[in-house]
């Protein structure tokens, strides 16, 4: 599961440039980075009317993927309305990543943010909450150092992630270790398990129309 950081700031302060700089420098250091960009455009379509994927969406499919030789484009028509569940959904979507950068999202109080200032004298708006670092684009090396330190520090505290009905449930460190040992013990009894395990993902889905037995 990735850690999430938002790159927030006013228009044209260099958020996209900063995101590209972080990706170009974090990836060679072993961090897998994904990006989600927000836009104020509500009517803009990323798929052309009349294409097959557009027809599938009009027919009612909630998720449509266009698969090409070396890339895939995923269209999502329905997203969780609750922000907490939406963030859990996004973290699951980028499950194998170390970091998920969100460009914009300054009104999302739940997300830790790096505020990209237009100048050193710029004051951070009081209504923008959960800012963990602030700097100008000219101080991008300082931002990179902060992000790398943040990743290494935060990753030590989270080994196991649990979500129930799309809502992330916090597990204290001793419960994370218990779940980790139980799963590794179970896997040790199974065939075809790789000698080196980097991540484990287990999901339990209810049968159609029935609740899971507690």
C-alpha positions in Angstrom: 0.0 0.0 0.0 1.4 3.4 -0.9 1.8 6.4 1.4 -0.1 9.4 0.0 1.2 13.0 -0.3 -0.5 15.9 -2.0 1.4 18.6 -3.9 -0.8 21.6 -3.3 -0.4 25.3 -4.1 -1.8 28.1 -6.3 -2.0 28.0 -10.1 1.3 27.9 -12.0 3.7 27.5 -9.0 5.3 24.4 -10.5 3.4 21.5 -9.0 3.7 19.3 -12.1 7.3 20.2 -12.5 8.0 19.2 -8.9 6.1 15.9 -9.3 8.2 15.0 -12.3 11.3 15.9 -10.4 10.3 13.7 -7.5 9.5 10.8 -9.8 12.7 11.1 -11.7 14.8 11.0 -8.5 12.8 8.6 -6.3 12.3 5.8 -8.9 16.1 5.2 -9.3 16.3 5.0 -5.5 14.0 2.1 -5.4 10.7 3.8 -4.7 7.7 3.1 -7.0 5.7 6.3 -7.5 2.2 6.8 -8.9 0.4 10.1 -9.6 -3.2 11.3 -9.6 -4.0 14.8 -10.9 -7.2 16.7 -10.0 -8.9 19.2 -12.3 -11.6 21.8 -11.9 -13.1 20.8 -15.2 -16.4 19.0 -14.6 -17.6 18.4 -18.1 -14.3 17.5 -19.7 -14.3 13.9 -21.2 -11.2 11.8 -21.5 -12.8 9.5 -24.0 -14.3 10.4 -27.4 -18.0 9.9 -28.0 -18.6 7.0 -30.3 -15.6 4.9 -29.4 -16.2 1.4 -28.1 -15.1 2.3 -24.5 -17.4 5.3 -24.6 -20.3 3.0 -25.6 -19.5 0.6 -22.8 -19.7 3.5 -20.3 -23.0 4.7 -21.7 -24.3 1.1 -21.4 -23.7 1.3 -17.7 -20.4 -0.4 -17.0 -18.9 1.1 -13.8 -15.3 0.4 -14.9 -14.0 0.1 -18.4 -10.3 -0.6 -19.4 -8.7 0.0 -22.8 -5.9 -2.4 -23.1 -3.1 -1.7 -25.6 0.3 -3.4 -26.2 2.3 -1.5 -23.6 -0.3 0.5 -21.7 -3.9 0.4 -20.3 -6.4 3.1 -19.6 -8.9 2.6 -16.9 -12.2 4.6 -16.9 -14.1 4.7 -13.6 -17.7 5.9 -13.7 -18.6 5.4 -10.1 -16.4 6.3 -7.1 -17.1 6.1 -3.3 -18.7 9.3 -2.2 -17.0 9.1 1.2 -13.4 10.5 1.0 -12.0 7.9 3.5 -13.3 5.1 1.4 -12.2 6.8 -1.8 -8.6 7.1 -0.5 -8.7 3.4 0.5 -9.9 2.6 -3.0 -7.0 4.6 -4.5 -4.5 3.0 -2.3 -5.7 -0.4 -3.3 -5.6 0.7 -7.0 -1.9 1.5 -6.5 -1.3 -1.4 -4.1 2.3 -2.2 -5.2 3.5 1.4 -5.1 5.5 3.1 -2.3 4.2 6.6 -2.9 1.1 8.1 -4.4 1.4 11.7 -5.3 -1.8 13.7 -5.7 -1.5 17.0 -7.5 -3.9 19.6 -6.2 -6.4 18.4 -3.5 -5.8 21.4 -1.2 -9.3 21.2 0.3 -8.9 17.5 1.2 -8.0 17.8 4.9 -7.4 14.1 5.2 -4.3 14.1 3.0 -0.8 15.2 4.2 0.3 18.0 1.9 3.4 19.7 0.6 2.5 23.3 -0.1 4.4 24.6 -3.1 4.9 28.3 -2.6 5.1 30.9 -5.4 7.7 32.8 -3.4 9.5 32.4 0.0 7.4 35.3 1.3 4.0 33.7 0.4 1.8 32.9 3.4 0.1 29.5 3.5 -3.7 29.9 3.5 -5.1 29.2 7.0 -8.0 27.1 5.6 -5.5 24.6 4.1 -4.9 21.9 6.7 -2.5 19.0 7.2 0.5 20.6 5.6 3.7 18.7 6.5 6.2 20.7 4.5 6.3 23.9 2.4 8.9 25.3 0.0 9.2 26.9 -3.4 10.0 25.0 -6.6 13.6 26.4 -6.4 14.0 24.4 -3.2 13.1 21.2 -4.8 16.2 19.4 -3.4 14.9 20.1 0.1 11.5 18.8 -0.9 13.1 15.6 -2.3 15.1 15.1 0.9 11.9 15.6 3.0 9.9 13.1 0.9 12.5 10.4 1.0 12.9 10.8 4.8 9.1 10.8 5.2 8.8 7.6 3.2 11.5 5.8 5.1 10.1 6.9 8.5 6.4 6.3 7.8 7.0 2.9 6.1 8.5 1.5 9.2 5.2 2.0 11.1 3.0 0.3 8.5 3.5 -3.3 7.6 -0.1 -4.4 7.4 -3.2 -2.6 6.0 -6.8 -3.7 6.7 -9.9 -2.4 5.1 -13.5 -3.5 5.8 -16.3 -2.5 3.4 -13.9 -0.1 1.8 -12.9 1.7 5.0 -9.4 1.5 6.2 -9.0 0.1 9.8 -6.0 1.2 11.8 -4.0 -1.6 13.4 -1.6 -1.0 16.2 2.0 -2.2 15.6 1.6 -5.4 17.7 -1.6 -6.3 15.7 0.2 -5.7 12.5 3.0 -8.0 13.5 0.5 -10.7 14.6 -1.3 -10.6 11.3 2.0 -10.7 9.4 3.2 -13.7 11.3 -0.1 -15.5 10.9 -0.2 -15.0 7.2 3.5 -16.0 6.7 2.9 -19.1 8.8 -0.1 -20.0 6.6 1.8 -19.4 3.4 4.7 -21.6 4.6 2.3 -24.6 4.4 1.3 -24.0 0.8 2.9 -25.0 -2.5 4.1 -22.7 -5.2 4.9 -19.8 -2.8 8.0 -17.8 -3.8 11.0 -18.1 -1.6 11.2 -14.3 -1.3 7.9 -12.6 -0.4 7.7 -8.9 -1.0 3.9 -8.3 -0.4 0.8 -10.2 0.4 -2.7 -9.2 -0.6 -5.7 -11.0 0.8 -9.3 -10.1 0.1 -12.5 -11.8 1.2 -15.7 -11.0 -0.8 -19.2 -11.8 0.3 -21.3 -14.1 -1.7 -24.0 -12.5 -3.7 -26.8 -11.4 -1.4 -25.2 -12.9 1.7 -23.3 -11.3 4.6 -20.0 -12.9 5.6 -20.2 -15.1 8.7 -18.6 -13.4 11.7 
